[in-house]
Amino acid sequence: MPTLLEHSSKLKVTVTLSPDLVREIDAIVGDAKGGSRSQLVEEALRRWLQDQARKELERQTEAYYRSLSAAERKEDRQWTRAAARSAKRLWDE
C-alpha cells in the first residue's frame, strides 16, 4: 500500500511559535527573494539536525578515546606521529 511519503515530496505540519519569533522569521523571509517561512524553517531544522549529528559523533569519538588503555593510547600516538611524518613528506614534494 502506498504511503503518504510516496505521493508527496513534502509533508505539511503545524507548529506554534511565539509572535516575536514569527516577526523575525517574516523579516528574514521578506529580505530574501522567493523565500518562504517553510523554506526558512526547513533549512533551520536541517542545520540543527546536522549540528546534533556532529555533536553525537564528537561525543562518541571522545568516549572511544577515553576508553583506550594506556598501551592503546601509546600506539595511537605512534600512529599519529607516523602519519604526520608521511603527510609532511607528501606536502614537501
PDB file with one MODEL, atoms N, CA, C and O in Angstrom:
MODEL        1
ATOM      1  N   MET A   1       0.843  -1.188   0.000  1.00  0.00           N
ATOM      2  CA  MET A   1       0.000   0.000   0.000  1.00  0.00           C
ATOM      3  C   MET A   1       0.881   1.242   0.000  1.00  0.00           C
ATOM      4  O   MET A   1       1.777   1.344   0.838  1.00  0.00           O
ATOM      5  N   PRO A   2       0.662   2.185  -0.905  1.00  0.00           N
ATOM      6  CA  PRO A   2       1.482   3.405  -0.962  1.00  0.00           C
ATOM      7  C   PRO A   2       1.296   4.247   0.294  1.00  0.00           C
ATOM      8  O   PRO A   2       0.205   4.331   0.858  1.00  0.00           O
ATOM      9  N   THR A   3       2.386   4.862   0.707  1.00  0.00           N
ATOM     10  CA  THR A   3       2.333   5.739   1.877  1.00  0.00           C
ATOM     11  C   THR A   3       2.228   7.183   1.413  1.00  0.00           C
ATOM     12  O   THR A   3       2.416   7.494   0.237  1.00  0.00           O
ATOM     13  N   LEU A   4       1.927   8.050   2.360  1.00  0.00           N
ATOM     14  CA  LEU A   4       1.822   9.476   2.056  1.00  0.00           C
ATOM     15  C   LEU A   4       3.139  10.009   1.501  1.00  0.00           C
ATOM     16  O   LEU A   4       3.137  10.854   0.606  1.00  0.00           O
ATOM     17  N   LEU A   5       4.261   9.521   2.025  1.00  0.00           N
ATOM     18  CA  LEU A   5       5.559   9.992   1.564  1.00  0.00           C
ATOM     19  C   LEU A   5       5.817   9.645   0.101  1.00  0.00           C
ATOM     20  O   LEU A   5       6.548  10.363  -0.581  1.00  0.00           O
ATOM     21  N   GLU A   6       5.234   8.562  -0.388  1.00  0.00           N
ATOM     22  CA  GLU A   6       5.438   8.185  -1.779  1.00  0.00           C
ATOM     23  C   GLU A   6       4.662   9.092  -2.724  1.00  0.00           C
ATOM     24  O   GLU A   6       5.008   9.181  -3.902  1.00  0.00           O
ATOM     25  N   HIS A   7       3.623   9.767  -2.242  1.00  0.00           N
ATOM     26  CA  HIS A   7       2.796  10.625  -3.087  1.00  0.00           C
ATOM     27  C   HIS A   7       3.192  12.092  -3.015  1.00  0.00           C
ATOM     28  O   HIS A   7       2.800  12.873  -3.882  1.00  0.00           O
ATOM     29  N   SER A   8       3.951  12.482  -2.013  1.00  0.00           N
ATOM     30  CA  SER A   8       4.247  13.894  -1.820  1.00  0.00           C
ATOM     31  C   SER A   8       5.713  14.065  -1.445  1.00  0.00           C
ATOM     32  O   SER A   8       6.266  13.289  -0.666  1.00  0.00           O
ATOM     33  N   SER A   9       6.330  15.092  -2.014  1.00  0.00           N
ATOM     34  CA  SER A   9       7.727  15.339  -1.674  1.00  0.00           C
ATOM     35  C   SER A   9       7.843  16.090  -0.351  1.00  0.00           C
ATOM     36  O   SER A   9       8.921  16.139   0.240  1.00  0.00           O
ATOM     37  N   LYS A  10       6.749  16.668   0.112  1.00  0.00           N
ATOM     38  CA  LYS A  10       6.747  17.416   1.366  1.00  0.00           C
ATOM     39  C   LYS A  10       5.519  17.026   2.176  1.00  0.00           C
ATOM     40  O   LYS A  10       4.481  16.660   1.626  1.00  0.00           O
ATOM     41  N   LEU A  11       5.660  17.113   3.489  1.00  0.00           N
ATOM     42  CA  LEU A  11       4.526  16.911   4.382  1.00  0.00           C
ATOM     43  C   LEU A  11       4.196  18.232   5.046  1.00  0.00           C
ATOM     44  O   LEU A  11       5.095  19.011   5.364  1.00  0.00           O
ATOM     45  N   LYS A  12       2.954  18.482   5.254  1.00  0.00           N
ATOM     46  CA  LYS A  12       2.532  19.710   5.919  1.00  0.00           C
ATOM     47  C   LYS A  12       2.367  19.403   7.407  1.00  0.00           C
ATOM     48  O   LYS A  12       1.679  18.457   7.789  1.00  0.00           O
ATOM     49  N   VAL A  13       3.015  20.226   8.237  1.00  0.00           N
ATOM     50  CA  VAL A  13       2.896  20.103   9.682  1.00  0.00           C
ATOM     51  C   VAL A  13       2.536  21.469  10.253  1.00  0.00           C
ATOM     52  O   VAL A  13       2.736  22.497   9.606  1.00  0.00           O
ATOM     53  N   THR A  14       2.019  21.467  11.438  1.00  0.00           N
ATOM     54  CA  THR A  14       1.661  22.717  12.097  1.00  0.00           C
ATOM     55  C   THR A  14       2.500  22.854  13.356  1.00  0.00           C
ATOM     56  O   THR A  14       2.653  21.900  14.119  1.00  0.00           O
ATOM     57  N   VAL A  15       3.035  24.034  13.565  1.00  0.00           N
ATOM     58  CA  VAL A  15       3.779  24.329  14.793  1.00  0.00           C
ATOM     59  C   VAL A  15       3.249  25.632  15.367  1.00  0.00           C
ATOM     60  O   VAL A  15       2.693  26.465  14.652  1.00  0.00           O
ATOM     61  N   THR A  16       3.431  25.786  16.647  1.00  0.00           N
ATOM     62  CA  THR A  16       3.020  27.011  17.313  1.00  0.00           C
ATOM     63  C   THR A  16       4.278  27.750  17.746  1.00  0.00           C
ATOM     64  O   THR A  16       5.124  27.197  18.448  1.00  0.00           O
ATOM     65  N   LEU A  17       4.393  29.007  17.320  1.00  0.00           N
ATOM     66  CA  LEU A  17       5.577  29.814  17.611  1.00  0.00           C
ATOM     67  C   LEU A  17       5.154  31.110  18.288  1.00  0.00           C
ATOM     68  O   LEU A  17       4.022  31.568  18.133  1.00  0.00           O
ATOM     69  N   SER A  18       6.066  31.681  19.027  1.00  0.00           N
ATOM     70  CA  SER A  18       5.779  32.963  19.666  1.00  0.00           C
ATOM     71  C   SER A  18       5.719  34.060  18.600  1.00  0.00           C
ATOM     72  O   SER A  18       6.400  33.982  17.578  1.00  0.00           O
ATOM     73  N   PRO A  19       4.900  35.080  18.850  1.00  0.00           N
ATOM     74  CA  PRO A  19       4.760  36.159  17.858  1.00  0.00           C
ATOM     75  C   PRO A  19       6.081  36.837  17.516  1.00  0.00           C
ATOM     76  O   PRO A  19       6.305  37.200  16.361  1.00  0.00           O
ATOM     77  N   ASP A  20       6.961  37.013  18.503  1.00  0.00           N
ATOM     78  CA  ASP A  20       8.231  37.686  18.209  1.00  0.00           C
ATOM     79  C   ASP A  20       9.093  36.849  17.271  1.00  0.00           C
ATOM     80  O   ASP A  20       9.795  37.399  16.422  1.00  0.00           O
ATOM     81  N   LEU A  21       9.048  35.535  17.414  1.00  0.00           N
ATOM     82  CA  LEU A  21       9.815  34.666  16.521  1.00  0.00           C
ATOM     83  C   LEU A  21       9.249  34.722  15.108  1.00  0.00           C
ATOM     84  O   LEU A  21      10.004  34.761  14.137  1.00  0.00           O
ATOM     85  N   VAL A  22       7.938  34.727  14.990  1.00  0.00           N
ATOM     86  CA  VAL A  22       7.315  34.811  13.664  1.00  0.00           C
ATOM     87  C   VAL A  22       7.680  36.135  12.999  1.00  0.00           C
ATOM     88  O   VAL A  22       7.936  36.169  11.796  1.00  0.00           O
ATOM     89  N   ARG A  23       7.707  37.229  13.768  1.00  0.00           N
ATOM     90  CA  ARG A  23       8.100  38.527  13.194  1.00  0.00           C
ATOM     91  C   ARG A  23       9.536  38.470  12.669  1.00  0.00           C
ATOM     92  O   ARG A  23       9.833  38.992  11.594  1.00  0.00           O
ATOM     93  N   GLU A  24      10.423  37.831  13.438  1.00  0.00           N
ATOM     94  CA  GLU A  24      11.821  37.717  12.987  1.00  0.00           C
ATOM     95  C   GLU A  24      11.912  36.874  11.723  1.00  0.00           C
ATOM     96  O   GLU A  24      12.633  37.225  10.789  1.00  0.00           O
ATOM     97  N   ILE A  25      11.192  35.777  11.692  1.00  0.00           N
ATOM     98  CA  ILE A  25      11.181  34.914  10.501  1.00  0.00           C
ATOM     99  C   ILE A  25      10.660  35.700   9.301  1.00  0.00           C
ATOM    100  O   ILE A  25      11.252  35.663   8.223  1.00  0.00           O
ATOM    101  N   ASP A  26       9.559  36.406   9.494  1.00  0.00           N
ATOM    102  CA  ASP A  26       8.977  37.184   8.398  1.00  0.00           C
ATOM    103  C   ASP A  26       9.930  38.267   7.910  1.00  0.00           C
ATOM    104  O   ASP A  26       9.984  38.552   6.714  1.00  0.00           O
ATOM    105  N   ALA A  27      10.678  38.868   8.821  1.00  0.00           N
ATOM    106  CA  ALA A  27      11.643  39.894   8.411  1.00  0.00           C
ATOM    107  C   ALA A  27      12.743  39.277   7.558  1.00  0.00           C
ATOM    108  O   ALA A  27      13.169  39.871   6.568  1.00  0.00           O
ATOM    109  N   ILE A  28      13.198  38.108   7.932  1.00  0.00           N
ATOM    110  CA  ILE A  28      14.248  37.428   7.157  1.00  0.00           C
ATOM    111  C   ILE A  28      13.706  37.002   5.803  1.00  0.00           C
ATOM    112  O   ILE A  28      14.353  37.194   4.774  1.00  0.00           O
ATOM    113  N   VAL A  29      12.521  36.425   5.812  1.00  0.00           N
ATOM    114  CA  VAL A  29      11.907  35.960   4.562  1.00  0.00           C
ATOM    115  C   VAL A  29      11.598  37.142   3.652  1.00  0.00           C
ATOM    116  O   VAL A  29      11.730  37.040   2.433  1.00  0.00           O
ATOM    117  N   GLY A  30      11.189  38.261   4.240  1.00  0.00           N
ATOM    118  CA  GLY A  30      10.889  39.446   3.447  1.00  0.00           C
ATOM    119  C   GLY A  30      12.099  39.985   2.724  1.00  0.00           C
ATOM    120  O   GLY A  30      11.972  40.580   1.654  1.00  0.00           O
ATOM    121  N   ASP A  31      13.302  39.779   3.309  1.00  0.00           N
ATOM    122  CA  ASP A  31      14.534  40.233   2.671  1.00  0.00           C
ATOM    123  C   ASP A  31      15.026  39.269   1.596  1.00  0.00           C
ATOM    124  O   ASP A  31      15.778  39.656   0.701  1.00  0.00           O
ATOM    125  N   ALA A  32      14.598  38.017   1.689  1.00  0.00           N
ATOM    126  CA  ALA A  32      15.050  37.003   0.721  1.00  0.00           C
ATOM    127  C   ALA A  32      14.066  36.927  -0.439  1.00  0.00           C
ATOM    128  O   ALA A  32      12.855  36.838  -0.237  1.00  0.00           O
ATOM    129  N   LYS A  33      14.594  36.963  -1.640  1.00  0.00           N
ATOM    130  CA  LYS A  33      13.731  36.884  -2.813  1.00  0.00           C
ATOM    131  C   LYS A  33      13.251  35.450  -3.007  1.00  0.00           C
ATOM    132  O   LYS A  33      14.052  34.522  -3.118  1.00  0.00           O
ATOM    133  N   GLY A  34      11.942  35.287  -3.045  1.00  0.00           N
ATOM    134  CA  GLY A  34      11.376  33.971  -3.291  1.00  0.00           C
ATOM    135  C   GLY A  34      11.400  33.047  -2.089  1.00  0.00           C
ATOM    136  O   GLY A  34      11.038  31.877  -2.207  1.00  0.00           O
ATOM    137  N   GLY A  35      11.817  33.545  -0.941  1.00  0.00           N
ATOM    138  CA  GLY A  35      11.859  32.706   0.243  1.00  0.00           C
ATOM    139  C   GLY A  35      10.491  32.585   0.888  1.00  0.00           C
ATOM    140  O   GLY A  35       9.584  33.371   0.617  1.00  0.00           O
ATOM    141  N   SER A  36      10.363  31.586   1.743  1.00  0.00           N
ATOM    142  CA  SER A  36       9.112  31.403   2.464  1.00  0.00           C
ATOM    143  C   SER A  36       9.415  30.979   3.894  1.00  0.00           C
ATOM    144  O   SER A  36      10.526  30.557   4.215  1.00  0.00           O
ATOM    145  N   ARG A  37       8.414  31.101   4.735  1.00  0.00           N
ATOM    146  CA  ARG A  37       8.568  30.625   6.110  1.00  0.00           C
ATOM    147  C   ARG A  37       8.963  29.151   6.113  1.00  0.00           C
ATOM    148  O   ARG A  37       9.863  28.732   6.840  1.00  0.00           O
ATOM    149  N   SER A  38       8.276  28.388   5.294  1.00  0.00           N
ATOM    150  CA  SER A  38       8.546  26.947   5.256  1.00  0.00           C
ATOM    151  C   SER A  38       9.991  26.649   4.885  1.00  0.00           C
ATOM    152  O   SER A  38      10.635  25.798   5.498  1.00  0.00           O
ATOM    153  N   GLN A  39      10.499  27.358   3.874  1.00  0.00           N
ATOM    154  CA  GLN A  39      11.888  27.142   3.463  1.00  0.00           C
ATOM    155  C   GLN A  39      12.850  27.498   4.579  1.00  0.00           C
ATOM    156  O   GLN A  39      13.814  26.776   4.834  1.00  0.00           O
ATOM    157  N   LEU A  40      12.585  28.619   5.245  1.00  0.00           N
ATOM    158  CA  LEU A  40      13.467  29.046   6.323  1.00  0.00           C
ATOM    159  C   LEU A  40      13.450  28.047   7.473  1.00  0.00           C
ATOM    160  O   LEU A  40      14.503  27.685   7.997  1.00  0.00           O
ATOM    161  N   VAL A  41      12.266  27.604   7.866  1.00  0.00           N
ATOM    162  CA  VAL A  41      12.158  26.647   8.971  1.00  0.00           C
ATOM    163  C   VAL A  41      12.795  25.319   8.587  1.00  0.00           C
ATOM    164  O   VAL A  41      13.472  24.698   9.407  1.00  0.00           O
ATOM    165  N   GLU A  42      12.587  24.880   7.360  1.00  0.00           N
ATOM    166  CA  GLU A  42      13.184  23.617   6.918  1.00  0.00           C
ATOM    167  C   GLU A  42      14.713  23.686   6.955  1.00  0.00           C
ATOM    168  O   GLU A  42      15.375  22.765   7.434  1.00  0.00           O
ATOM    169  N   GLU A  43      15.259  24.782   6.445  1.00  0.00           N
ATOM    170  CA  GLU A  43      16.716  24.946   6.457  1.00  0.00           C
ATOM    171  C   GLU A  43      17.246  25.015   7.885  1.00  0.00           C
ATOM    172  O   GLU A  43      18.280  24.421   8.190  1.00  0.00           O
ATOM    173  N   ALA A  44      16.551  25.732   8.757  1.00  0.00           N
ATOM    174  CA  ALA A  44      16.979  25.825  10.157  1.00  0.00           C
ATOM    175  C   ALA A  44      16.958  24.455  10.824  1.00  0.00           C
ATOM    176  O   ALA A  44      17.874  24.115  11.573  1.00  0.00           O
ATOM    177  N   LEU A  45      15.926  23.674  10.558  1.00  0.00           N
ATOM    178  CA  LEU A  45      15.852  22.330  11.145  1.00  0.00           C
ATOM    179  C   LEU A  45      16.934  21.416  10.588  1.00  0.00           C
ATOM    180  O   LEU A  45      17.518  20.628  11.332  1.00  0.00           O
ATOM    181  N   ARG A  46      17.210  21.511   9.292  1.00  0.00           N
ATOM    182  CA  ARG A  46      18.290  20.695   8.708  1.00  0.00           C
ATOM    183  C   ARG A  46      19.634  21.023   9.357  1.00  0.00           C
ATOM    184  O   ARG A  46      20.409  20.129   9.695  1.00  0.00           O
ATOM    185  N   ARG A  47      19.895  22.315   9.525  1.00  0.00           N
ATOM    186  CA  ARG A  47      21.151  22.713  10.163  1.00  0.00           C
ATOM    187  C   ARG A  47      21.211  22.243  11.605  1.00  0.00           C
ATOM    188  O   ARG A  47      22.262  21.798  12.066  1.00  0.00           O
ATOM    189  N   TRP A  48      20.098  22.334  12.325  1.00  0.00           N
ATOM    190  CA  TRP A  48      20.051  21.881  13.716  1.00  0.00           C
ATOM    191  C   TRP A  48      20.304  20.377  13.784  1.00  0.00           C
ATOM    192  O   TRP A  48      21.062  19.916  14.637  1.00  0.00           O
ATOM    193  N   LEU A  49      19.675  19.606  12.887  1.00  0.00           N
ATOM    194  CA  LEU A  49      19.881  18.162  12.866  1.00  0.00           C
ATOM    195  C   LEU A  49      21.336  17.807  12.542  1.00  0.00           C
ATOM    196  O   LEU A  49      21.896  16.884  13.133  1.00  0.00           O
ATOM    197  N   GLN A  50      21.946  18.535  11.608  1.00  0.00           N
ATOM    198  CA  GLN A  50      23.358  18.307  11.294  1.00  0.00           C
ATOM    199  C   GLN A  50      24.233  18.609  12.509  1.00  0.00           C
ATOM    200  O   GLN A  50      25.183  17.880  12.795  1.00  0.00           O
ATOM    201  N   ASP A  51      23.909  19.677  13.214  1.00  0.00           N
ATOM    202  CA  ASP A  51      24.656  20.042  14.416  1.00  0.00           C
ATOM    203  C   ASP A  51      24.518  18.962  15.483  1.00  0.00           C
ATOM    204  O   ASP A  51      25.491  18.621  16.155  1.00  0.00           O
ATOM    205  N   GLN A  52      23.312  18.424  15.638  1.00  0.00           N
ATOM    206  CA  GLN A  52      23.101  17.358  16.622  1.00  0.00           C
ATOM    207  C   GLN A  52      23.898  16.112  16.241  1.00  0.00           C
ATOM    208  O   GLN A  52      24.482  15.460  17.106  1.00  0.00           O
ATOM    209  N   ALA A  53      23.923  15.779  14.956  1.00  0.00           N
ATOM    210  CA  ALA A  53      24.683  14.613  14.487  1.00  0.00           C
ATOM    211  C   ALA A  53      26.179  14.817  14.729  1.00  0.00           C
ATOM    212  O   ALA A  53      26.879  13.894  15.144  1.00  0.00           O
ATOM    213  N   ARG A  54      26.665  16.046  14.464  1.00  0.00           N
ATOM    214  CA  ARG A  54      28.083  16.354  14.707  1.00  0.00           C
ATOM    215  C   ARG A  54      28.416  16.220  16.183  1.00  0.00           C
ATOM    216  O   ARG A  54      29.444  15.644  16.539  1.00  0.00           O
ATOM    217  N   LYS A  55      27.555  16.747  17.044  1.00  0.00           N
ATOM    218  CA  LYS A  55      27.786  16.653  18.490  1.00  0.00           C
ATOM    219  C   LYS A  55      27.796  15.207  18.961  1.00  0.00           C
ATOM    220  O   LYS A  55      28.599  14.837  19.817  1.00  0.00           O
ATOM    221  N   GLU A  56      26.904  14.385  18.405  1.00  0.00           N
ATOM    222  CA  GLU A  56      26.865  12.973  18.788  1.00  0.00           C
ATOM    223  C   GLU A  56      28.133  12.259  18.333  1.00  0.00           C
ATOM    224  O   GLU A  56      28.673  11.433  19.068  1.00  0.00           O
ATOM    225  N   LEU A  57      28.614  12.567  17.128  1.00  0.00           N
ATOM    226  CA  LEU A  57      29.860  11.978  16.650  1.00  0.00           C
ATOM    227  C   LEU A  57      31.023  12.387  17.545  1.00  0.00           C
ATOM    228  O   LEU A  57      31.873  11.561  17.880  1.00  0.00           O
ATOM    229  N   GLU A  58      31.063  13.664  17.934  1.00  0.00           N
ATOM    230  CA  GLU A  58      32.119  14.136  18.842  1.00  0.00           C
ATOM    231  C   GLU A  58      32.035  13.408  20.181  1.00  0.00           C
ATOM    232  O   GLU A  58      33.060  13.026  20.745  1.00  0.00           O
ATOM    233  N   ARG A  59      30.811  13.214  20.695  1.00  0.00           N
ATOM    234  CA  ARG A  59      30.633  12.510  21.967  1.00  0.00           C
ATOM    235  C   ARG A  59      31.132  11.069  21.860  1.00  0.00           C
ATOM    236  O   ARG A  59      31.819  10.579  22.756  1.00  0.00           O
ATOM    237  N   GLN A  60      30.788  10.398  20.771  1.00  0.00           N
ATOM    238  CA  GLN A  60      31.211   9.016  20.570  1.00  0.00           C
ATOM    239  C   GLN A  60      32.731   8.925  20.411  1.00  0.00           C
ATOM    240  O   GLN A  60      33.363   8.012  20.942  1.00  0.00           O
ATOM    241  N   THR A  61      33.307   9.876  19.679  1.00  0.00           N
ATOM    242  CA  THR A  61      34.761   9.886  19.488  1.00  0.00           C
ATOM    243  C   THR A  61      35.466  10.077  20.827  1.00  0.00           C
ATOM    244  O   THR A  61      36.431   9.374  21.128  1.00  0.00           O
ATOM    245  N   GLU A  62      34.991  11.019  21.625  1.00  0.00           N
ATOM    246  CA  GLU A  62      35.588  11.250  22.939  1.00  0.00           C
ATOM    247  C   GLU A  62      35.451  10.009  23.818  1.00  0.00           C
ATOM    248  O   GLU A  62      36.398   9.623  24.503  1.00  0.00           O
ATOM    249  N   ALA A  63      34.281   9.387  23.799  1.00  0.00           N
ATOM    250  CA  ALA A  63      34.070   8.178  24.603  1.00  0.00           C
ATOM    251  C   ALA A  63      35.033   7.080  24.171  1.00  0.00           C
ATOM    252  O   ALA A  63      35.578   6.362  25.009  1.00  0.00           O
ATOM    253  N   TYR A  64      35.244   6.951  22.862  1.00  0.00           N
ATOM    254  CA  TYR A  64      36.175   5.937  22.360  1.00  0.00           C
ATOM    255  C   TYR A  64      37.586   6.202  22.891  1.00  0.00           C
ATOM    256  O   TYR A  64      38.226   5.304  23.438  1.00  0.00           O
ATOM    257  N   TYR A  65      38.062   7.424  22.729  1.00  0.00           N
ATOM    258  CA  TYR A  65      39.429   7.708  23.152  1.00  0.00           C
ATOM    259  C   TYR A  65      39.588   7.611  24.665  1.00  0.00           C
ATOM    260  O   TYR A  65      40.653   7.227  25.149  1.00  0.00           O
ATOM    261  N   ARG A  66      38.554   7.951  25.414  1.00  0.00           N
ATOM    262  CA  ARG A  66      38.623   7.811  26.874  1.00  0.00           C
ATOM    263  C   ARG A  66      38.644   6.345  27.298  1.00  0.00           C
ATOM    264  O   ARG A  66      39.132   6.011  28.378  1.00  0.00           O
ATOM    265  N   SER A  67      38.108   5.472  26.438  1.00  0.00           N
ATOM    266  CA  SER A  67      38.047   4.049  26.786  1.00  0.00           C
ATOM    267  C   SER A  67      39.354   3.308  26.503  1.00  0.00           C
ATOM    268  O   SER A  67      39.514   2.163  26.926  1.00  0.00           O
ATOM    269  N   LEU A  68      40.289   3.943  25.795  1.00  0.00           N
ATOM    270  CA  LEU A  68      41.541   3.274  25.442  1.00  0.00           C
ATOM    271  C   LEU A  68      42.409   3.031  26.667  1.00  0.00           C
ATOM    272  O   LEU A  68      42.449   3.835  27.598  1.00  0.00           O
ATOM    273  N   SER A  69      43.092   1.914  26.638  1.00  0.00           N
ATOM    274  CA  SER A  69      44.064   1.621  27.688  1.00  0.00           C
ATOM    275  C   SER A  69      45.319   2.466  27.440  1.00  0.00           C
ATOM    276  O   SER A  69      45.459   3.086  26.386  1.00  0.00           O
ATOM    277  N   ALA A  70      46.218   2.483  28.411  1.00  0.00           N
ATOM    278  CA  ALA A  70      47.463   3.241  28.271  1.00  0.00           C
ATOM    279  C   ALA A  70      48.256   2.738  27.060  1.00  0.00           C
ATOM    280  O   ALA A  70      48.823   3.534  26.312  1.00  0.00           O
ATOM    281  N   ALA A  71      48.293   1.428  26.874  1.00  0.00           N
ATOM    282  CA  ALA A  71      49.024   0.861  25.739  1.00  0.00           C
ATOM    283  C   ALA A  71      48.383   1.274  24.415  1.00  0.00           C
ATOM    284  O   ALA A  71      49.086   1.579  23.452  1.00  0.00           O
ATOM    285  N   GLU A  72      47.064   1.286  24.367  1.00  0.00           N
ATOM    286  CA  GLU A  72      46.370   1.685  23.138  1.00  0.00           C
ATOM    287  C   GLU A  72      46.584   3.172  22.845  1.00  0.00           C
ATOM    288  O   GLU A  72      46.728   3.554  21.683  1.00  0.00           O
ATOM    289  N   ARG A  73      46.607   4.008  23.874  1.00  0.00           N
ATOM    290  CA  ARG A  73      46.866   5.434  23.670  1.00  0.00           C
ATOM    291  C   ARG A  73      48.283   5.646  23.151  1.00  0.00           C
ATOM    292  O   ARG A  73      48.513   6.489  22.284  1.00  0.00           O
ATOM    293  N   LYS A  74      49.243   4.867  23.693  1.00  0.00           N
ATOM    294  CA  LYS A  74      50.629   4.975  23.225  1.00  0.00           C
ATOM    295  C   LYS A  74      50.715   4.581  21.751  1.00  0.00           C
ATOM    296  O   LYS A  74      51.369   5.261  20.960  1.00  0.00           O
ATOM    297  N   GLU A  75      50.055   3.486  21.385  1.00  0.00           N
ATOM    298  CA  GLU A  75      50.068   3.049  19.986  1.00  0.00           C
ATOM    299  C   GLU A  75      49.412   4.102  19.099  1.00  0.00           C
ATOM    300  O   GLU A  75      49.897   4.362  17.998  1.00  0.00           O
ATOM    301  N   ASP A  76      48.322   4.711  19.555  1.00  0.00           N
ATOM    302  CA  ASP A  76      47.650   5.744  18.780  1.00  0.00           C
ATOM    303  C   ASP A  76      48.584   6.931  18.551  1.00  0.00           C
ATOM    304  O   ASP A  76      48.630   7.472  17.446  1.00  0.00           O
ATOM    305  N   ARG A  77      49.322   7.339  19.572  1.00  0.00           N
ATOM    306  CA  ARG A  77      50.278   8.446  19.414  1.00  0.00           C
ATOM    307  C   ARG A  77      51.358   8.088  18.396  1.00  0.00           C
ATOM    308  O   ARG A  77      51.773   8.935  17.605  1.00  0.00           O
ATOM    309  N   GLN A  78      51.811   6.837  18.417  1.00  0.00           N
ATOM    310  CA  GLN A  78      52.826   6.403  17.459  1.00  0.00           C
ATOM    311  C   GLN A  78      52.283   6.455  16.030  1.00  0.00           C
ATOM    312  O   GLN A  78      52.976   6.909  15.120  1.00  0.00           O
ATOM    313  N   TRP A  79      51.052   5.992  15.832  1.00  0.00           N
ATOM    314  CA  TRP A  79      50.444   6.042  14.511  1.00  0.00           C
ATOM    315  C   TRP A  79      50.250   7.490  14.058  1.00  0.00           C
ATOM    316  O   TRP A  79      50.430   7.804  12.882  1.00  0.00           O
ATOM    317  N   THR A  80      49.887   8.357  14.981  1.00  0.00           N
ATOM    318  CA  THR A  80      49.696   9.771  14.665  1.00  0.00           C
ATOM    319  C   THR A  80      51.000  10.396  14.197  1.00  0.00           C
ATOM    320  O   THR A  80      51.026  11.122  13.204  1.00  0.00           O
ATOM    321  N   ARG A  81      52.081  10.114  14.913  1.00  0.00           N
ATOM    322  CA  ARG A  81      53.392  10.656  14.510  1.00  0.00           C
ATOM    323  C   ARG A  81      53.810  10.130  13.142  1.00  0.00           C
ATOM    324  O   ARG A  81      54.322  10.884  12.315  1.00  0.00           O
ATOM    325  N   ALA A  82      53.592   8.826  12.899  1.00  0.00           N
ATOM    326  CA  ALA A  82      53.960   8.242  11.606  1.00  0.00           C
ATOM    327  C   ALA A  82      53.143   8.872  10.477  1.00  0.00           C
ATOM    328  O   ALA A  82      53.677   9.160   9.406  1.00  0.00           O
ATOM    329  N   ALA A  83      51.862   9.080  10.716  1.00  0.00           N
ATOM    330  CA  ALA A  83      51.010   9.691   9.692  1.00  0.00           C
ATOM    331  C   ALA A  83      51.422  11.143   9.440  1.00  0.00           C
ATOM    332  O   ALA A  83      51.401  11.605   8.299  1.00  0.00           O
ATOM    333  N   ALA A  84      51.792  11.855  10.491  1.00  0.00           N
ATOM    334  CA  ALA A  84      52.211  13.253  10.340  1.00  0.00           C
ATOM    335  C   ALA A  84      53.503  13.337   9.531  1.00  0.00           C
ATOM    336  O   ALA A  84      53.642  14.213   8.678  1.00  0.00           O
ATOM    337  N   ARG A  85      54.440  12.440   9.789  1.00  0.00           N
ATOM    338  CA  ARG A  85      55.695  12.436   9.021  1.00  0.00           C
ATOM    339  C   ARG A  85      55.419  12.129   7.555  1.00  0.00           C
ATOM    340  O   ARG A  85      55.984  12.762   6.663  1.00  0.00           O
ATOM    341  N   SER A  86      54.558  11.165   7.314  1.00  0.00           N
ATOM    342  CA  SER A  86      54.216  10.790   5.941  1.00  0.00           C
ATOM    343  C   SER A  86      53.537  11.957   5.220  1.00  0.00           C
ATOM    344  O   SER A  86      53.866  12.252   4.072  1.00  0.00           O
ATOM    345  N   ALA A  87      52.597  12.616   5.886  1.00  0.00           N
ATOM    346  CA  ALA A  87      51.906  13.755   5.279  1.00  0.00           C
ATOM    347  C   ALA A  87      52.889  14.874   4.982  1.00  0.00           C
ATOM    348  O   ALA A  87      52.812  15.503   3.927  1.00  0.00           O
ATOM    349  N   LYS A  88      53.813  15.130   5.903  1.00  0.00           N
ATOM    350  CA  LYS A  88      54.802  16.192   5.696  1.00  0.00           C
ATOM    351  C   LYS A  88      55.650  15.899   4.463  1.00  0.00           C
ATOM    352  O   LYS A  88      55.917  16.795   3.663  1.00  0.00           O
ATOM    353  N   ARG A  89      56.071  14.648   4.311  1.00  0.00           N
ATOM    354  CA  ARG A  89      56.868  14.279   3.130  1.00  0.00           C
ATOM    355  C   ARG A  89      56.076  14.513   1.855  1.00  0.00           C
ATOM    356  O   ARG A  89      56.616  15.018   0.871  1.00  0.00           O
ATOM    357  N   LEU A  90      54.801  14.151   1.864  1.00  0.00           N
ATOM    358  CA  LEU A  90      53.963  14.339   0.667  1.00  0.00           C
ATOM    359  C   LEU A  90      53.774  15.829   0.377  1.00  0.00           C
ATOM    360  O   LEU A  90      53.830  16.244  -0.781  1.00  0.00           O
ATOM    361  N   TRP A  91      53.555  16.622   1.402  1.00  0.00           N
ATOM    362  CA  TRP A  91      53.326  18.050   1.198  1.00  0.00           C
ATOM    363  C   TRP A  91      54.598  18.770   0.764  1.00  0.00           C
ATOM    364  O   TRP A  91      54.534  19.759   0.034  1.00  0.00           O
ATOM    365  N   ASP A  92      55.734  18.286   1.204  1.00  0.00           N
ATOM    366  CA  ASP A  92      57.002  18.935   0.865  1.00  0.00           C
ATOM    367  C   ASP A  92      57.465  18.614  -0.550  1.00  0.00           C
ATOM    368  O   ASP A  92      58.381  19.260  -1.059  1.00  0.00           O
ATOM    369  N   GLU A  93      56.851  17.633  -1.190  1.00  0.00           N
ATOM    370  CA  GLU A  93      57.268  17.254  -2.556  1.00  0.00           C
ATOM    371  C   GLU A  93      56.860  18.280  -3.568  1.00  0.00           C
ATOM    372  O   GLU A  93      57.132  18.115  -4.757  1.00  0.00           O
TER     373      GLU A  93
ENDMDL
END
